[in-house]
Amino acid sequence: MICSAYTPSCTFYHFHVNKPACRKPRFRVCSSTSSESDRFKVEYTPWLIVGLGNPGNKYHGTRHNVGFEMIDKLARKEGVLMNTIQSKALIGIGAIEEVPILLAKPQTYMNFSGESVGSLAAHYQVPLRHILLIYDEMALPNGVLRLQPKGGQGYHNGVKSVMGNLDGRRNFPRLSIGIGHPPGNMDMKAFLLQKFSPSERKQIDEALEQGSEAVKTLVLCGFSEGISRFNLVQKYKFHKV
């Protein structure tokens, strides 16, 4: 069963981030909400950023595991060590600038990913609007990204599992990574567990870089004009004029 995903307002107590001593602290006058009236407030509410995939070397590099790859990309760029198992997930705690983040890769296999997400959100008291889910999307061309503040489950069993473990709520952000459609009559499960061709791999690597920057913008500034521009560029980036 590997194929195709609570909102407390309590004070956050469990997050601790150790910054390198040589790094100067920076203050960013920006909000992680989308409200114009709050744009000069810095919000330090933590983010739970979850990538969906299947554990094990046999699934590494497959289409269904691009959510895991985005977490790995973010971990490298932000210096977060993914070295702890909690709530059936591999996690790492760190920060994007001053905003605390918890990166997570559920180890439950795709169809049960929600078990980890619901448990981590409850334990770390992360509000629904700060749970970012990252996953593969067949409805988007390969390498095209889409960042939304909410959405449904589509036909993705991982997203379905996450929503089920968040009491059916859908108002949490998600970053979809396009992997394209199965060619011809190819079986969907076989397609999802297939690795990318060299040309597709290049598109995905570029998308991971672009997506990591978009995640940083979201964490620091919320669903701002920058995210709207990002989505527009992504929608037409492979269109030839």
C-alpha positions as CSV (number, residue, x, y, z in Angstrom):
1,M,0.0,0.0,0.0
2,I,2.5,2.5,-1.2
3,C,0.8,4.5,-4.0
4,S,-1.8,7.0,-4.7
5,A,-2.1,12.9,1.9
6,Y,-6.6,20.7,14.8
7,T,-5.7,24.0,15.0
8,P,-4.7,24.9,18.5
9,S,-3.8,28.5,19.3
10,C,-1.7,27.8,22.3
11,T,1.6,29.4,23.1
12,F,4.4,27.4,21.5
13,Y,6.7,25.8,24.0
14,H,8.6,22.9,22.5
15,F,10.7,24.4,19.7
16,H,14.4,25.2,20.3
17,V,16.7,26.3,17.5
18,N,20.4,26.5,17.9
19,K,22.0,29.1,15.6
20,P,25.7,29.0,14.6
21,A,27.6,31.5,16.8
22,C,29.2,33.1,13.8
23,R,26.0,34.0,12.2
24,K,24.6,37.5,12.8
25,P,21.0,37.7,13.7
26,R,18.8,39.4,11.1
27,F,15.5,41.2,11.7
28,R,13.1,41.1,8.8
29,V,10.1,43.4,8.9
30,C,7.7,41.0,7.3
31,S,4.8,38.8,8.3
32,S,4.1,35.1,7.7
33,T,0.5,36.0,7.2
34,S,-1.1,37.4,4.1
35,S,-2.9,40.3,5.8
36,E,-1.9,43.7,4.6
37,S,-2.6,45.2,8.0
38,D,-0.1,42.8,9.6
39,R,2.8,43.4,7.2
40,F,5.0,45.1,9.8
41,K,4.6,42.4,12.4
42,V,7.2,39.6,12.7
43,E,5.5,36.3,13.4
44,Y,7.6,33.6,14.9
45,T,4.9,30.9,14.9
46,P,6.7,27.7,13.7
47,W,6.1,26.0,10.4
48,L,5.7,22.3,10.0
49,I,6.9,21.5,6.5
50,V,6.2,17.9,5.4
51,G,7.3,16.2,2.2
52,L,5.4,13.0,1.2
53,G,7.1,9.9,-0.1
54,N,7.9,6.3,0.6
55,P,10.9,5.3,2.8
56,G,13.7,3.0,1.5
57,N,16.4,3.1,-1.2
58,K,14.2,1.3,-3.7
59,Y,11.9,4.4,-3.9
60,H,14.7,7.0,-3.9
61,G,14.5,9.2,-7.0
62,T,11.1,8.0,-8.1
63,R,8.3,10.3,-9.2
64,H,6.2,9.6,-6.0
65,N,9.1,10.7,-3.8
66,V,9.7,14.3,-5.0
67,G,8.1,15.6,-1.7
68,F,11.0,13.9,0.1
69,E,13.5,15.5,-2.3
70,M,12.2,19.0,-1.6
71,I,12.6,18.4,2.2
72,D,16.2,17.3,1.5
73,K,16.8,20.4,-0.6
74,L,15.4,22.7,2.2
75,A,17.5,20.9,4.8
76,R,20.7,21.4,2.9
77,K,20.0,25.1,2.1
78,E,19.0,26.0,5.7
79,G,21.5,23.8,7.5
80,V,18.9,21.5,9.1
81,L,20.0,18.1,10.3
82,M,17.5,15.4,9.6
83,N,18.6,13.1,12.3
84,T,15.6,12.4,14.6
85,I,12.7,9.9,14.4
86,Q,9.5,11.2,16.0
87,S,5.8,10.3,15.3
88,K,6.9,7.8,12.7
89,A,8.7,10.5,10.8
90,L,12.3,11.5,10.1
91,I,12.5,15.2,11.3
92,G,14.9,18.1,11.6
93,I,14.5,21.3,13.6
94,G,15.9,24.6,12.4
95,A,14.9,28.0,11.2
96,I,14.5,30.1,8.0
97,E,16.1,33.4,9.2
98,E,14.3,33.9,12.6
99,V,11.2,31.7,11.9
100,P,11.4,28.2,13.4
101,I,10.7,25.3,11.1
102,L,10.2,21.6,11.5
103,L,11.0,19.6,8.4
104,A,9.5,16.1,8.3
105,K,9.5,13.0,6.0
106,P,6.9,10.5,7.2
107,Q,8.2,6.9,7.3
108,T,4.8,5.3,7.3
109,Y,4.6,4.9,3.5
110,M,2.5,7.2,1.5
111,N,-1.0,6.1,2.3
112,F,-0.5,6.6,6.0
113,S,1.4,9.9,6.0
114,G,-1.3,11.6,8.0
115,E,-0.5,9.7,11.1
116,S,2.8,11.5,11.3
117,V,1.5,14.9,10.3
118,G,-1.4,14.9,12.8
119,S,0.8,13.8,15.6
120,L,3.6,16.3,14.9
121,A,1.2,19.2,14.5
122,A,-0.4,18.4,17.9
123,H,2.8,17.9,19.7
124,Y,4.5,21.1,18.5
125,Q,1.2,23.1,18.6
126,V,1.5,24.2,14.9
127,P,-1.6,26.0,13.6
128,L,-3.2,24.6,10.5
129,R,-2.2,27.7,8.4
130,H,1.5,26.8,9.1
131,I,1.4,23.2,8.0
132,L,2.9,23.1,4.5
133,L,2.5,19.8,2.6
134,I,4.7,19.1,-0.4
135,Y,3.8,16.3,-2.8
136,D,3.9,15.0,-6.4
137,E,1.1,16.1,-8.7
138,M,0.2,14.3,-12.0
139,A,-2.2,17.1,-13.0
140,L,0.8,19.4,-13.5
141,P,3.5,19.1,-16.3
142,N,6.8,17.7,-15.1
143,G,8.8,20.3,-13.2
144,V,5.9,22.8,-12.8
145,L,5.1,23.9,-9.3
146,R,2.0,25.3,-7.7
147,L,1.8,26.9,-4.2
148,Q,-1.7,27.3,-2.7
149,P,-3.1,28.2,0.7
150,K,-5.6,25.3,0.6
151,G,-7.1,22.7,-1.6
152,G,-8.7,19.2,-1.8
153,Q,-7.2,15.8,-1.9
154,G,-7.6,15.1,-5.6
155,Y,-6.6,11.5,-6.3
156,H,-3.6,11.6,-4.0
157,N,-3.8,9.0,-1.2
158,G,-1.1,10.7,0.8
159,V,-2.9,14.0,0.8
160,K,-6.1,12.1,1.7
161,S,-4.4,10.6,4.7
162,V,-3.2,14.0,5.9
163,M,-6.6,15.6,5.6
164,G,-8.1,12.6,7.4
165,N,-5.7,13.1,10.4
166,L,-6.4,16.8,10.5
167,D,-10.2,16.2,11.1
168,G,-11.0,16.5,7.4
169,R,-9.8,20.1,7.3
170,R,-8.3,21.4,4.0
171,N,-7.2,24.9,4.9
172,F,-3.5,24.2,5.0
173,P,-0.9,25.3,2.5
174,R,0.4,22.9,-0.1
175,L,3.2,22.9,-2.7
176,S,2.5,20.6,-5.6
177,I,5.3,19.4,-7.8
178,G,4.3,18.4,-11.3
179,I,5.4,15.0,-12.5
180,G,3.2,14.7,-15.6
181,H,0.8,12.0,-16.8
182,P,1.6,8.3,-17.5
183,P,2.3,7.9,-21.2
184,G,-0.1,5.8,-23.3
185,N,-1.7,3.0,-21.4
186,M,1.0,2.8,-18.7
187,D,-0.2,1.7,-15.3
188,M,-0.4,4.6,-12.9
189,K,1.3,2.9,-10.0
190,A,4.2,1.8,-12.3
191,F,4.5,5.4,-13.5
192,L,4.6,6.8,-9.9
193,L,7.3,4.3,-8.9
194,Q,9.4,5.0,-12.0
195,K,12.5,7.2,-12.0
196,F,12.8,10.3,-14.2
197,S,14.4,10.3,-17.5
198,P,17.6,12.5,-17.8
199,S,15.6,15.4,-19.3
200,E,12.8,15.1,-16.8
201,R,15.4,14.9,-14.0
202,K,16.9,18.2,-15.1
203,Q,13.5,19.8,-14.9
204,I,12.9,18.4,-11.5
205,D,16.2,19.6,-10.1
206,E,15.5,23.1,-11.4
207,A,12.0,22.9,-9.8
208,L,13.5,21.9,-6.5
209,E,15.7,24.9,-6.5
210,Q,12.8,27.2,-7.4
211,G,10.5,25.6,-4.9
212,S,12.9,26.0,-2.0
213,E,13.1,29.7,-2.7
214,A,9.3,29.9,-2.8
215,V,9.0,28.1,0.5
216,K,11.4,30.6,2.1
217,T,9.2,33.4,0.7
218,L,6.1,31.8,2.1
219,V,7.6,31.3,5.6
220,L,8.9,34.8,5.8
221,C,6.1,36.8,4.0
222,G,3.0,34.5,3.7
223,F,0.9,34.4,0.6
224,S,2.2,37.7,-0.7
225,E,2.5,39.1,-4.2
226,G,5.7,37.2,-4.5
227,I,3.9,33.9,-4.3
228,S,1.3,35.1,-6.9
229,R,4.2,35.9,-9.3
230,F,5.8,32.6,-8.5
231,N,2.7,30.7,-9.5
232,L,2.2,32.7,-12.7
233,V,5.8,32.1,-13.8
234,Q,5.5,28.4,-13.0
235,K,2.3,28.1,-15.0
236,Y,3.9,29.4,-18.2
237,K,7.5,28.6,-17.8
238,F,7.5,25.9,-20.5
239,H,5.3,27.8,-22.9
240,K,7.1,28.9,-26.0
241,V,6.2,32.3,-27.5
